Amino acid sequence: MNLRGAVVAGALVSLSLVGCGSPTATGGGKEPFSLPVGPTEWDATAPAWYADGTLHVGERTVDLGDRVDQFVLGATGAYWMRGQTLWFTSAEGETEKVEEVGWGNLAVSADRSVFATVDQSRGPTDEFGTHVLQVAAFDTRTGEQLYRTPDQEPAGGADLADLYGEIMPLLVGVSDERLFFDRTTIDLEDGSTTQASEGPDGEVYEGFAETLFPDGFHVYLEGEGRRREVADTWLSGVGLLSPDRSTIFDTSQWPTEAVAYDAATGDQRPIDAPWGHFTLAGWSDQDTFFGVAQRIDQNALNVLRAQQVVSCEVRTLACTPVSPVIPTDDEDQGQYPTFLVEGAANEL
């Protein structure tokens, strides 16, 4: 089942009809960029958060500067976006520009071995000079390109800039075996592709339901009140399932209550976080997850006052602070977020 299918299905149909034509042997432009990697590996499964220019990964810290839109962790460092530009910072803190990719579509596999991004830096263009989108996947330990969309000429008269502005993002996720992009499951071993099928709730990507992502398995939910169960439809809600499939997190709405659900019984269990709301960020292993505890103003509707990164045990749901308390600055209306967790394209 595809968590995002119902949301973007209509827009993606328009992309397939308008955006691309047939493959061509030569696409012009520059050759695909190479992905930088660092000299040593770090613990990319540790709780990671960015605040005030510094990325914290477990006990490690690296300086990224104060203009970061989004980041994901690879095996040897962090890949992050500043505007339309992709950057890389190694575990040792060395930063280099990767490429002007155009869009903040970043994904990483659960084991941090594969990084994927949408790239609009090369290839065929429409009559207005806009490059056709390509998706590229890389080995984060060697920098080897594992897959790139073959060059395709756009359909005659297509205005790609206008089209892409309506349908982004297209990158649904990646594993060490598969890439999920634009209604297609791509096998990273041989480059073969399988078109998504039509399900009752939108597009169904082959292999998606059994793929573990950094934040868990993506599932649909049913139930209300103090009970949740995994379902076959998204109409009642969406959520995340722990790597061992024992624990459900309902992510249907924000603010998200600091609770989880036993997958076997459906019963609700409280997360022992500092405040009454919690957003799951990722998994260190099958026994430990981490996320952001959030203090919501009780006297105002959904107004966030403070946040704190915490690490929690699955068995007890007890949490330990990882970061200091980070207050929300009501006066901060800057262009770039001042606090991020992995994968978030804006402030929580």
C-alpha positions as CSV (number, residue, x, y, z in Angstrom):
1,M,0.0,0.0,0.0
2,N,1.2,3.5,-0.8
3,L,0.8,6.2,1.9
4,R,1.0,9.0,-0.6
5,G,-0.8,7.6,-3.5
6,A,-4.2,9.0,-2.8
7,V,-2.8,12.5,-2.3
8,V,-0.8,12.9,-5.5
9,A,-2.3,10.4,-7.9
10,G,-4.2,12.9,-10.0
11,A,-1.2,15.1,-10.4
12,L,1.1,12.2,-11.3
13,V,-1.3,11.2,-14.0
14,S,-0.8,14.6,-15.6
15,L,3.0,14.2,-15.4
16,S,2.9,10.9,-17.3
17,L,0.6,12.4,-19.9
18,V,2.3,15.8,-20.4
19,G,5.8,15.8,-18.9
20,C,7.8,13.1,-20.6
21,G,8.0,11.6,-24.0
22,S,10.1,8.7,-25.2
23,P,13.7,7.8,-24.2
24,T,16.5,9.2,-26.2
25,A,20.1,8.0,-26.5
26,T,21.6,11.5,-25.8
27,G,20.2,14.1,-23.5
28,G,22.7,16.9,-23.8
29,G,23.8,18.9,-20.8
30,K,26.5,17.8,-18.4
31,E,27.2,14.3,-17.1
32,P,25.6,13.1,-13.9
33,F,27.3,14.4,-10.8
34,S,29.2,12.1,-8.5
35,L,28.1,11.9,-4.9
36,P,30.6,12.9,-2.3
37,V,31.3,10.5,0.6
38,G,33.5,11.0,3.7
39,P,36.6,9.1,4.9
40,T,34.9,7.4,7.9
41,E,31.5,6.1,8.9
42,W,29.6,7.4,11.8
43,D,26.5,6.2,13.8
44,A,23.9,7.3,11.4
45,T,21.2,5.6,13.4
46,A,21.7,7.9,16.4
47,P,19.1,10.6,17.2
48,A,19.8,13.5,14.9
49,W,18.7,17.1,15.1
50,Y,19.7,20.5,13.7
51,A,19.5,23.7,15.6
52,D,21.0,27.1,15.2
53,G,23.5,26.1,12.6
54,T,24.7,22.8,14.2
55,L,23.8,19.3,13.3
56,H,23.8,16.9,16.3
57,V,24.2,13.1,15.5
58,G,24.4,11.3,18.8
59,E,27.5,12.7,20.5
60,R,28.9,14.1,17.2
61,T,28.3,17.7,16.1
62,V,29.1,19.3,12.7
63,D,28.6,22.9,11.6
64,L,26.2,23.3,8.7
65,G,25.5,27.0,9.0
66,D,22.3,28.8,9.5
67,R,20.6,28.2,6.1
68,V,19.4,24.6,6.0
69,D,16.1,23.5,4.7
70,Q,16.3,19.7,5.1
71,F,18.8,16.9,5.8
72,V,19.2,13.2,5.8
73,L,22.0,11.0,7.1
74,G,24.2,8.8,5.0
75,A,26.8,6.3,6.1
76,T,29.7,8.9,6.1
77,G,28.0,12.2,6.6
78,A,24.9,14.4,6.0
79,Y,23.2,15.4,2.7
80,W,21.3,18.6,3.0
81,M,19.5,21.3,1.0
82,R,20.0,25.0,1.0
83,G,17.5,26.5,-1.4
84,Q,17.9,24.6,-4.7
85,T,21.4,23.3,-3.9
86,L,22.4,19.9,-2.5
87,W,25.4,19.9,-0.1
88,F,27.4,17.3,1.7
89,T,29.1,17.5,5.1
90,S,31.3,14.6,6.2
91,A,31.3,13.2,9.8
92,E,34.6,15.2,10.2
93,G,32.7,18.4,9.4
94,E,34.1,19.1,5.9
95,T,31.4,20.6,3.7
96,E,31.2,20.7,-0.1
97,K,28.6,21.7,-2.7
98,V,27.2,18.7,-4.6
99,E,24.9,20.2,-7.3
100,E,22.1,22.6,-8.1
101,V,19.4,19.9,-8.1
102,G,16.4,22.2,-8.1
103,W,14.1,20.5,-5.6
104,G,14.3,19.4,-1.9
105,N,13.4,15.8,-2.6
106,L,15.7,13.7,-0.4
107,A,15.4,10.1,0.8
108,V,17.6,7.6,2.5
109,S,17.3,3.9,3.1
110,A,16.7,2.5,6.7
111,D,20.2,1.2,6.8
112,R,21.6,4.5,5.5
113,S,23.4,2.7,2.6
114,V,21.4,4.3,-0.2
115,F,20.7,8.0,-0.8
116,A,18.2,9.2,-3.4
117,T,17.3,12.7,-4.8
118,V,15.4,14.3,-7.5
119,D,17.8,16.1,-9.9
120,Q,17.0,18.8,-12.4
121,S,20.6,19.8,-13.2
122,R,21.0,18.1,-16.6
123,G,19.3,16.2,-19.4
124,P,16.7,17.2,-22.1
125,T,14.8,20.5,-21.8
126,D,11.5,21.9,-22.9
127,E,11.2,24.9,-25.1
128,F,11.6,27.2,-22.1
129,G,14.9,25.6,-21.1
130,T,13.6,23.6,-18.1
131,H,15.3,20.3,-17.6
132,V,13.2,17.1,-17.3
133,L,13.3,15.7,-13.8
134,Q,15.4,12.7,-13.1
135,V,15.7,10.6,-10.0
136,A,19.1,9.3,-8.9
137,A,20.2,6.9,-6.2
138,F,23.7,6.5,-4.8
139,D,25.7,4.2,-2.6
140,T,26.5,6.4,0.5
141,R,29.7,4.5,1.3
142,T,31.3,4.6,-2.2
143,G,29.4,7.4,-4.0
144,E,28.6,5.0,-6.8
145,Q,25.5,5.9,-8.8
146,L,23.1,3.0,-8.6
147,Y,20.4,4.3,-10.8
148,R,19.4,7.4,-12.8
149,T,16.3,8.0,-14.9
150,P,17.1,7.5,-18.6
151,D,17.0,10.7,-20.6
152,Q,13.5,11.4,-21.9
153,E,12.5,14.2,-24.3
154,P,9.5,16.2,-22.9
155,A,6.2,16.2,-24.8
156,G,5.8,19.0,-27.3
157,G,4.5,22.2,-25.8
158,A,5.0,21.0,-22.2
159,D,5.7,23.7,-19.6
160,L,7.7,21.6,-17.1
161,A,8.3,24.4,-14.6
162,D,4.6,25.0,-14.2
163,L,3.8,21.2,-14.1
164,Y,6.5,20.4,-11.5
165,G,5.4,23.3,-9.3
166,E,2.0,21.5,-9.0
167,I,3.0,18.0,-8.4
168,M,6.2,18.0,-6.2
169,P,7.3,16.0,-4.3
170,L,7.6,12.8,-6.4
171,L,10.1,10.9,-4.4
172,V,8.2,8.6,-2.1
173,G,11.2,6.7,-0.6
174,V,14.1,4.4,-1.1
175,S,15.5,1.1,0.4
176,D,18.7,-0.8,-0.3
177,E,16.7,-2.7,-3.0
178,R,14.0,-0.4,-4.4
179,L,13.4,3.2,-5.3
180,F,9.8,4.5,-5.2
181,F,9.3,7.5,-7.6
182,D,6.6,8.9,-9.9
183,R,4.2,6.0,-9.8
184,T,7.0,3.5,-10.4
185,T,9.0,1.0,-8.3
186,I,12.5,0.8,-9.6
187,D,14.8,-2.2,-8.8
188,L,18.2,-0.9,-8.0
189,E,19.9,-4.2,-8.8
190,D,19.0,-4.3,-12.5
191,G,17.1,-1.0,-13.2
192,S,13.9,-2.7,-14.1
193,T,10.7,-0.8,-13.4
194,T,7.1,-1.7,-12.3
195,Q,4.3,0.7,-12.7
196,A,2.1,1.3,-9.7
197,S,-1.3,-0.3,-9.8
198,E,-4.6,1.3,-9.1
199,G,-5.9,0.6,-5.6
200,P,-9.1,1.7,-3.9
201,D,-7.2,4.5,-2.2
202,G,-4.8,5.5,-5.0
203,E,-1.6,4.2,-6.4
204,V,-0.1,1.0,-5.0
205,Y,3.7,0.7,-5.3
206,E,5.0,-2.8,-5.7
207,G,7.2,-3.6,-2.6
208,F,6.2,-0.6,-0.6
209,A,4.2,-2.3,2.1
210,E,7.1,-4.6,3.1
211,T,9.7,-1.8,2.9
212,L,11.2,-0.5,6.2
213,F,12.0,3.2,6.1
214,P,14.0,5.2,8.6
215,D,10.8,6.1,10.5
216,G,9.3,2.6,10.3
217,F,6.8,0.8,8.0
218,H,4.2,3.2,6.5
219,V,0.7,1.9,7.1
220,Y,-3.0,2.7,7.0
221,L,-4.9,2.7,10.2
222,E,-8.5,2.1,11.5
223,G,-10.0,2.7,14.9
224,E,-10.8,5.6,17.1
225,G,-10.6,6.6,20.8
226,R,-8.0,4.5,22.5
227,R,-7.7,1.8,19.9
228,R,-5.8,1.6,16.5
229,E,-5.2,-1.3,14.1
230,V,-3.4,-1.6,10.8
231,A,-6.0,-1.4,8.0
232,D,-6.2,-1.8,4.2
233,T,-7.5,1.7,3.6
234,W,-6.3,5.2,4.4
235,L,-9.8,6.6,5.0
236,S,-9.5,6.3,8.8
237,G,-5.9,7.4,9.2
238,V,-2.3,6.9,8.4
239,G,0.6,5.9,10.7
240,L,3.9,4.2,11.3
241,L,4.7,0.7,12.4
242,S,7.8,-0.2,14.4
243,P,10.5,-2.3,12.7
244,D,9.5,-5.3,14.8
245,R,5.8,-4.6,13.9
246,S,4.9,-4.5,17.5
247,T,4.0,-0.8,18.0
248,I,1.7,1.6,16.0
249,F,2.1,5.4,15.9
250,D,-0.9,7.3,14.5
251,T,0.4,10.3,12.4
252,S,-3.0,11.2,10.9
253,Q,-2.9,14.7,12.4
254,W,-0.7,17.3,14.1
255,P,-0.4,18.0,17.0
256,T,0.1,14.3,17.6
257,E,-0.7,13.0,21.1
258,A,2.2,11.3,23.0
259,V,0.7,7.8,22.7
260,A,1.4,4.6,20.8
261,Y,-0.7,1.5,20.2
262,D,0.0,-2.2,20.8
263,A,-0.2,-3.8,17.3
264,A,-1.4,-7.1,18.7
265,T,-4.3,-5.7,20.8
266,G,-4.8,-2.3,19.4
267,D,-4.7,-0.8,22.9
268,Q,-3.3,2.7,23.5
269,R,-0.2,3.2,25.6
270,P,1.2,6.6,26.8
271,I,4.6,7.7,25.7
272,D,6.5,9.0,28.8
273,A,7.7,12.2,27.0
274,P,8.1,15.6,28.7
275,W,4.8,17.0,27.3
276,G,1.6,15.7,25.9
277,H,2.5,15.7,22.3
278,F,5.2,13.7,20.4
279,T,6.4,13.4,16.7
280,L,8.2,10.2,15.8
281,A,11.5,10.9,13.8
282,G,13.2,7.6,13.5
283,W,14.6,4.3,14.9
284,S,18.0,3.6,16.4
285,D,17.2,-0.1,16.4
286,Q,14.2,-2.4,16.9
287,D,14.2,-1.5,20.6
288,T,14.7,2.3,20.5
289,F,13.0,5.1,18.7
290,F,13.5,8.9,18.9
291,G,11.5,11.9,18.1
292,V,10.4,15.4,19.3
293,A,8.4,16.0,22.4
294,Q,6.3,19.1,21.9
295,R,4.7,21.6,24.3
296,I,1.5,23.0,22.8
297,D,0.0,26.1,24.3
298,Q,-3.1,25.1,26.2
299,N,-4.6,28.5,25.8
300,A,-4.2,28.8,22.0
301,L,-5.1,26.4,19.2
302,N,-2.2,24.3,18.0
303,V,0.4,26.9,19.0
304,L,3.8,25.3,19.5
305,R,5.8,26.8,22.5
306,A,8.8,24.4,23.0
307,Q,10.4,21.2,21.7
308,Q,12.9,18.6,22.9
309,V,14.5,15.7,21.1
310,V,14.1,12.5,23.2
311,S,15.1,8.8,22.8
312,C,12.5,6.2,24.0
313,E,12.4,2.5,24.7
314,V,9.7,0.4,22.8
315,R,9.1,-1.9,25.7
316,T,8.4,0.7,28.4
317,L,7.8,3.8,26.2
318,A,10.0,5.7,28.7
319,C,12.0,8.6,27.1
320,T,15.3,10.3,27.9
321,P,16.1,13.8,26.8
322,V,18.7,14.1,24.0
323,S,18.6,17.8,23.3
324,P,18.0,20.8,25.6
325,V,14.5,22.3,25.5
326,I,14.2,24.4,22.4
327,P,11.7,27.3,22.8
328,T,9.8,28.6,19.8
329,D,10.7,32.2,19.0
330,D,7.5,34.0,18.0
331,E,9.6,36.8,16.6
332,D,11.6,34.5,14.3
333,Q,10.1,34.9,10.8
334,G,13.2,34.0,8.9
335,Q,13.3,32.2,5.6
336,Y,15.2,29.2,6.9
337,P,14.1,26.9,9.8
338,T,16.1,27.1,13.0
339,F,15.2,23.5,14.2
340,L,14.9,20.4,12.1
341,V,14.9,16.6,12.5
342,E,15.8,14.3,9.7
343,G,13.6,14.4,6.6
344,A,11.6,17.4,7.7
345,A,11.4,20.0,5.0
346,N,10.3,22.7,7.5
347,E,10.0,23.4,11.2
348,L,8.0,20.9,13.2
